Amino acid sequence: ECYEFFIYDDFGNGLWNAEQSGFFSISYEGELVASGVDFGFELSATFGDGCVPGSTCFTPIEATIGNTYTVLEGEEWYRFVPDQQGFYEISACDLGNSCNTSIWVYDRCVGLTGDDSQEEAILYGNDECNGNQASINAIFLPGQTYYIRAGDQGDDCVGESFQFSLAFNGLVYGCTDALACNFDPLATEDKGS
């Protein structure tokens, strides 16, 4: 079965109160799926064994480097865990897409409101190429879980599919000597400086 949990607050402060705050948490099969105090006006979570893969960040599709993914019906969630630090690209560019795509990357799943803003995302892409296609270029850390939400703006892709790709674009070159004045903490390969 697939379960949906919704919590709403008319005042927009969740369960927070200056005098005495409340708190809630929901677990499914031993895994935390939702929790919060100050969640704003609403928060939702979808979980369970019967949920459609990719329909929420709790049921993401596993993403791997070098693949192109087809997103159906406007939005899908993916999970990516890099095995090495480096430059990565998530892009809907040059794939023949006709609707206005967007890409969000989150470092968590619990507590997201799922709106179309970039407020909760650690990375966001929209209209970087081909007029209205999304692309993100960023350094990802090894072993870190990234939740990729591939979607659209204003329900522009509902009723049609679009594609995006995930690529590794190389190591991070820089000074790896921690005692040097030009030390680059993100560098994985020393460039000899």
C-alpha positions as CSV (number, residue, x, y, z in Angstrom):
1,E,0.0,0.0,0.0
2,C,1.0,3.6,-0.5
3,Y,0.2,6.1,2.3
4,E,0.0,9.9,2.3
5,F,0.4,12.0,5.3
6,F,-0.7,15.7,5.4
7,I,-0.4,18.2,8.2
8,Y,-1.7,21.8,7.9
9,D,-1.5,24.9,10.1
10,D,-3.6,28.0,9.5
11,F,-1.1,30.4,11.1
12,G,2.0,29.2,9.1
13,N,4.2,28.4,12.1
14,G,3.6,24.6,12.3
15,L,3.6,23.4,15.8
16,W,6.0,26.1,17.0
17,N,4.9,28.4,19.9
18,A,7.1,30.7,21.9
19,E,5.7,29.3,25.1
20,Q,5.5,25.6,24.4
21,S,6.3,24.0,21.0
22,G,4.9,20.7,19.8
23,F,6.6,18.1,17.7
24,F,5.6,15.2,15.5
25,S,7.4,12.4,13.8
26,I,6.2,9.5,11.6
27,S,8.2,6.3,10.9
28,Y,7.4,3.5,8.5
29,E,9.2,0.2,8.9
30,G,11.7,1.8,11.2
31,E,12.6,4.7,8.9
32,L,11.8,8.3,9.7
33,V,9.6,9.6,6.9
34,A,8.3,12.9,8.3
35,S,9.0,15.1,11.4
36,G,8.8,18.7,12.3
37,V,8.0,21.6,14.5
38,D,8.1,24.7,12.3
39,F,6.9,23.3,9.0
40,G,5.0,26.4,7.8
41,F,1.5,26.1,6.5
42,E,1.7,22.5,5.4
43,L,3.9,19.4,5.1
44,S,3.2,16.1,3.4
45,A,4.9,12.7,3.1
46,T,4.2,9.7,0.9
47,F,5.5,6.3,1.9
48,G,4.9,2.6,1.7
49,D,5.7,-0.4,-0.4
50,G,3.0,0.2,-2.9
51,C,4.1,3.7,-4.0
52,V,5.0,4.3,-7.6
53,P,8.8,4.5,-7.9
54,G,9.8,8.1,-8.5
55,S,6.5,9.5,-7.3
56,T,8.1,11.0,-4.1
57,C,11.5,11.5,-2.5
58,F,10.6,8.6,-0.2
59,T,10.4,6.3,-3.2
60,P,13.1,7.6,-5.6
61,I,14.5,5.9,-8.7
62,E,18.2,5.1,-8.3
63,A,20.2,7.3,-10.7
64,T,23.6,6.4,-12.1
65,I,26.2,8.2,-14.1
66,G,26.0,8.1,-17.9
67,N,22.3,7.5,-18.1
68,T,19.5,9.5,-19.7
69,Y,16.2,9.3,-17.8
70,T,12.7,9.8,-19.2
71,V,10.3,11.7,-16.8
72,L,6.7,10.9,-17.3
73,E,3.7,13.1,-16.3
74,G,5.6,16.2,-15.2
75,E,7.8,15.1,-12.3
76,E,9.9,12.3,-10.8
77,W,12.3,11.9,-7.9
78,Y,15.7,10.2,-8.2
79,R,18.4,9.3,-5.7
80,F,22.1,9.7,-6.5
81,V,25.1,8.8,-4.3
82,P,28.4,9.6,-6.0
83,D,31.3,7.3,-5.4
84,Q,33.9,10.0,-5.9
85,Q,34.2,13.8,-5.5
86,G,34.1,15.7,-8.7
87,F,32.1,17.9,-11.1
88,Y,28.7,16.5,-12.1
89,E,26.1,17.7,-14.6
90,I,22.4,17.1,-14.4
91,S,20.9,18.4,-17.6
92,A,17.8,18.4,-19.8
93,C,19.7,20.3,-22.5
94,D,19.9,19.1,-26.1
95,L,17.6,16.1,-25.6
96,G,14.7,17.3,-27.7
97,N,12.5,18.4,-24.8
98,S,9.6,20.7,-25.7
99,C,8.3,21.7,-22.2
100,N,9.8,24.0,-19.6
101,T,11.9,21.8,-17.4
102,S,13.3,22.4,-13.9
103,I,15.7,20.4,-11.7
104,W,16.0,20.6,-8.0
105,V,18.7,18.9,-5.8
106,Y,18.0,18.3,-2.1
107,D,20.3,17.0,0.6
108,R,17.4,15.5,2.5
109,C,13.9,14.1,2.0
110,V,12.3,14.5,5.4
111,G,10.5,17.8,5.9
112,L,10.3,19.1,2.3
113,T,7.1,20.9,1.3
114,G,7.5,20.0,-2.4
115,D,6.7,23.4,-3.8
116,D,8.2,24.8,-7.0
117,S,10.4,27.4,-5.3
118,Q,14.1,26.9,-4.9
119,E,14.0,27.7,-1.2
120,E,14.5,24.2,0.2
121,A,16.9,23.0,-2.6
122,I,20.7,23.0,-2.3
123,L,20.8,23.4,-6.1
124,Y,18.3,24.6,-8.7
125,G,18.2,24.8,-12.4
126,N,15.7,26.4,-14.8
127,D,16.1,27.9,-18.3
128,E,19.9,27.4,-18.6
129,C,19.8,26.3,-22.2
130,N,17.6,25.8,-25.3
131,G,15.3,28.6,-24.1
132,N,13.6,26.7,-21.3
133,Q,15.6,23.7,-20.3
134,A,17.2,23.1,-16.9
135,S,20.9,22.2,-16.2
136,I,22.9,22.0,-13.0
137,N,26.7,21.8,-12.8
138,A,28.1,21.3,-9.3
139,I,30.7,19.5,-7.2
140,F,29.2,16.5,-5.4
141,L,30.8,14.7,-2.5
142,P,31.3,11.0,-2.3
143,G,28.9,9.0,-0.1
144,Q,26.5,11.9,0.2
145,T,22.9,11.2,-0.8
146,Y,21.4,13.7,-3.3
147,Y,17.7,13.7,-4.1
148,I,17.1,14.9,-7.6
149,R,13.6,16.2,-8.5
150,A,13.2,16.5,-12.2
151,G,10.1,18.4,-13.1
152,D,8.5,21.4,-14.8
153,Q,7.4,25.0,-14.2
154,G,3.7,25.7,-14.0
155,D,2.7,22.1,-14.9
156,D,4.1,22.8,-18.4
157,C,5.2,19.1,-18.8
158,V,2.0,17.4,-17.6
159,G,0.7,15.1,-20.3
160,E,4.1,14.8,-22.0
161,S,7.5,13.3,-21.1
162,F,10.9,14.9,-21.1
163,Q,14.4,13.6,-20.6
164,F,17.5,14.5,-18.5
165,S,20.9,13.1,-18.2
166,L,23.4,12.6,-15.4
167,A,27.1,12.9,-16.2
168,F,30.5,13.0,-14.4
169,N,32.5,15.9,-15.8
170,G,35.9,15.3,-14.1
171,L,37.8,15.6,-10.9
172,V,38.4,18.8,-9.0
173,Y,41.9,20.1,-9.6
174,G,43.6,22.5,-7.2
175,C,46.1,22.7,-4.4
176,T,45.7,19.8,-2.0
177,D,48.4,21.0,0.4
178,A,46.4,21.9,3.6
179,L,49.3,24.2,4.7
180,A,49.6,26.2,1.5
181,C,48.0,29.6,1.2
182,N,46.1,28.6,-2.0
183,F,44.8,25.3,-0.5
184,D,41.5,24.2,-2.1
185,P,39.5,22.0,0.3
186,L,37.3,20.7,-2.6
187,A,40.3,19.6,-4.8
188,T,40.8,15.9,-5.3
189,E,43.8,16.1,-7.6
190,D,46.8,18.4,-7.0
191,K,47.6,20.6,-10.0
192,G,51.1,21.2,-8.9
193,S,50.8,24.6,-7.5
